[in-house]
Amino acid sequence: MMPFAGEVDKAAFEALQAGLVYQFEHSFPDPVAPKTVIVVPSQTLDQEILAKVSGISHYEERLLCLLMLLRMPRTRLVYITSLPIDETIIDYYLHLLPGVPPRHARQRLTLLSCYDGSPRSLTEKILERPRLIEKIRRSIPDDHVAHLVGFNITPYEHRLALQLGIPIYGTPYWLSHFGTKSGSRELFRRVGLLLPPGYERLRDMEDVLQALRLLKYEQPHLRKAVIKLNDGFSGDGNAIYSFEKYGLPFSDDDLRAHMKPVARDMEYDAFAQKMRQMGGIVEAFVDGAEKASPSVQCRITPLRQIEVVSTHDQLLGGRDNQVYLGATFPAHRAYAHELGQLGYRVAQVLMSEGVIGRFGIDFVSVKAPNGWWQHYAIEINLRKGGTTHPYLMLQFLTDGYYDHHTGEYQTPQGYTRYYFATDNMHSSAYCGLTPDDLLDIAVCHDIHYDAAVQEGVVFHLLGALSQYGKLGSVCIGSTPEQAKALYQKTKAVLDEAASL
């Protein structure tokens, strides 16, 4: 990661950020105020870990949900990607806009590309292209306020904001420690949340070895432990050690033989190198007869207002269910309101440290014999995540509101809505299907989103379909059962169409 460039840069950046407060007070609340949003969907994370995710080069499409901002008639959007996005995909999103002619929206949308598919972050690529930066700058009309939106914020995004002369709606990178695995555990202790027994700020595999031994000594009945890189992504920076199978580890050779990285093709030496680079944690694997993996998403505005945006039950897969696959919204009614309260408490401390923007908090929840749920705080994702774009799409399409006190989402007409979302609708049989094929199949089988009833299926990651046989979907229904049934119908329809 690029080193911090000194106090002068920090002072200049903070001066820019002061303009965001003005925008939030005067321009954000006004739907017809002239404003420009620069969207840089760069996943500025460890590229070797990201490479383990199938179709990762198309994950820049996940923030296309922000095209829904074009429903505001004087808002312009500049969306930059590594490679050009097919116009069919753009057309699909624009036709979802409620109450806005697609042509009117398209005239206010500027698509720019680096024409560079190399495995580096998008923001790095932009910074290497002064002419592209100038195009972005010229895309902002003189009478518009503007700000930059990203997936996560690092020194690269800071440099880009400074070159463009606009603020970022996101957390300053010098606060990024709170979004690491170690920083999350430390903050959870400050808040007083329950968290799995474990150790943080580990520097190498020797530290991991000692932490595993201490953890087993303190928790004699512990079956497994999770080793996590501080900046892993979607579970692919995790590894599992089973005490039940292999007993107590005594040496690096024991870890090499028996530690199981979650990411496919992640060798022990590569994992050890990442541990030396970014550090990590060891914590107890939380067991339970009835267990869930919920999350809560919060937002802190530039005006220091806290919003509990949503709760989800995450769908996990991979080794020992460590990899994020999708989510149901909202979280189970038995504990959704509790998650909202816990998220608010975490947000209060983060706000006091200067955090702004969206972030998620992951939990593992276990049902106790008395029927109550115990919520173990796992990590803070101090960025947008897998539950961000499904919820934003629902909100933009229906103009509704999630009440974290009741755990329900309602539209302005008083209707309740739920969804089943995934980034991993996958089959090798889908390879070769184009976005046009997908939309034809959806319309012909009546699964396409219907704005009249505010139900149906909205697709994303369409660019990954033909090459990787993978896409995402948000299946919106009036009940949890209907949302799940929509997903099952969609999968069945695609499986049948791909078999022809």
TASULLIN-V698823 format. One record per residue. N is the residue number from 0. PSI is psi in whole degrees, 0 to 359 (999 if undefined). Layout:
# TASULLIN-V698823
((N	PSI) (N	PSI))
This chain:
# TASULLIN-V698823
((0	142) (1	133) (2	155) (3	138) (4	7) (5	171) (6	330) (7	314) (8	319) (9	318) (10	318) (11	320) (12	317) (13	328) (14	319) (15	316) (16	333) (17	330) (18	337) (19	326) (20	316) (21	314) (22	318) (23	330) (24	323) (25	322) (26	319) (27	316) (28	344) (29	111) (30	341) (31	12) (32	139) (33	119) (34	156) (35	133) (36	122) (37	115) (38	117) (39	90) (40	45) (41	127) (42	84) (43	74) (44	182) (45	117) (46	331) (47	322) (48	318) (49	326) (50	343) (51	347) (52	122) (53	129) (54	21) (55	333) (56	342) (57	1) (58	347) (59	341) (60	346) (61	334) (62	9) (63	345) (64	335) (65	350) (66	341) (67	343) (68	341) (69	356) (70	341) (71	118) (72	346) (73	16) (74	135) (75	150) (76	133) (77	117) (78	119) (79	137) (80	166) (81	315) (82	153) (83	147) (84	135) (85	135) (86	334) (87	321) (88	317) (89	315) (90	321) (91	312) (92	319) (93	328) (94	347) (95	346) (96	123) (97	125) (98	11) (99	126) (100	134) (101	324) (102	319) (103	318) (104	320) (105	329) (106	341) (107	10) (108	127) (109	122) (110	126) (111	151) (112	149) (113	345) (114	47) (115	106) (116	14) (117	153) (118	66) (119	164) (120	149) (121	318) (122	322) (123	316) (124	318) (125	316) (126	336) (127	357) (128	85) (129	325) (130	324) (131	319) (132	321) (133	323) (134	318) (135	315) (136	319) (137	344) (138	353) (139	110) (140	152) (141	328) (142	12) (143	143) (144	156) (145	152) (146	164) (147	139) (148	134) (149	175) (150	311) (151	162) (152	124) (153	181) (154	332) (155	314) (156	325) (157	313) (158	318) (159	317) (160	319) (161	320) (162	327) (163	339) (164	33) (165	154) (166	166) (167	134) (168	86) (169	171) (170	131) (171	141) (172	337) (173	355) (174	9) (175	341) (176	327) (177	342) (178	3) (179	167) (180	318) (181	312) (182	324) (183	313) (184	319) (185	320) (186	323) (187	322) (188	320) (189	321) (190	336) (191	27) (192	155) (193	134) (194	157) (195	145) (196	142) (197	188) (198	143) (199	181) (200	38) (201	142) (202	337) (203	183) (204	339) (205	318) (206	319) (207	315) (208	312) (209	322) (210	320) (211	317) (212	316) (213	319) (214	318) (215	325) (216	319) (217	334) (218	76) (219	331) (220	6) (221	127) (222	319) (223	160) (224	155) (225	128) (226	127) (227	132) (228	144) (229	326) (230	41) (231	168) (232	125) (233	31) (234	350) (235	1) (236	16) (237	161) (238	157) (239	137) (240	127) (241	109) (242	326) (243	322) (244	321) (245	357) (246	198) (247	130) (248	138) (249	344) (250	171) (251	327) (252	324) (253	318) (254	317) (255	322) (256	328) (257	345) (258	133) (259	101) (260	144) (261	319) (262	136) (263	140) (264	15) (265	110) (266	159) (267	315) (268	322) (269	318) (270	317) (271	321) (272	318) (273	323) (274	321) (275	326) (276	316) (277	351) (278	181) (279	199) (280	163) (281	132) (282	159) (283	140) (284	121) (285	120) (286	160) (287	145) (288	323) (289	112) (290	146) (291	165) (292	72) (293	167) (294	159) (295	137) (296	130) (297	165) (298	134) (299	121) (300	163) (301	342) (302	11) (303	39) (304	139) (305	132) (306	130) (307	107) (308	317) (309	164) (310	149) (311	156) (312	117) (313	145) (314	120) (315	151) (316	202) (317	193) (318	121) (319	32) (320	53) (321	350) (322	130) (323	127) (324	327) (325	194) (326	155) (327	145) (328	138) (329	181) (330	166) (331	138) (332	341) (333	335) (334	5) (335	317) (336	327) (337	319) (338	319) (339	318) (340	317) (341	318) (342	320) (343	321) (344	318) (345	317) (346	324) (347	317) (348	317) (349	321) (350	320) (351	338) (352	352) (353	8) (354	139) (355	163) (356	191) (357	147) (358	160) (359	153) (360	123) (361	144) (362	159) (363	125) (364	133) (365	133) (366	121) (367	164) (368	332) (369	0) (370	348) (371	153) (372	134) (373	128) (374	112) (375	119) (376	131) (377	308) (378	160) (379	126) (380	97) (381	60) (382	179) (383	155) (384	196) (385	340) (386	358) (387	305) (388	325) (389	317) (390	318) (391	321) (392	315) (393	315) (394	315) (395	322) (396	326) (397	346) (398	33) (399	192) (400	136) (401	125) (402	107) (403	348) (404	324) (405	342) (406	25) (407	150) (408	129) (409	144) (410	167) (411	336) (412	359) (413	11) (414	143) (415	138) (416	148) (417	162) (418	159) (419	117) (420	146) (421	149) (422	3) (423	47) (424	105) (425	139) (426	137) (427	336) (428	340) (429	343) (430	134) (431	339) (432	135) (433	167) (434	322) (435	319) (436	315) (437	313) (438	323) (439	315) (440	317) (441	318) (442	318) (443	334) (444	13) (445	43) (446	355) (447	147) (448	132) (449	110) (450	335) (451	321) (452	355) (453	48) (454	158) (455	194) (456	130) (457	130) (458	154) (459	176) (460	34) (461	330) (462	339) (463	353) (464	306) (465	318) (466	319) (467	353) (468	35) (469	142) (470	172) (471	160) (472	149) (473	111) (474	107) (475	128) (476	173) (477	351) (478	159) (479	323) (480	320) (481	320) (482	316) (483	321) (484	324) (485	318) (486	313) (487	320) (488	316) (489	314) (490	317) (491	318) (492	316) (493	320) (494	317) (495	316) (496	322) (497	341) (498	349) (499	999))
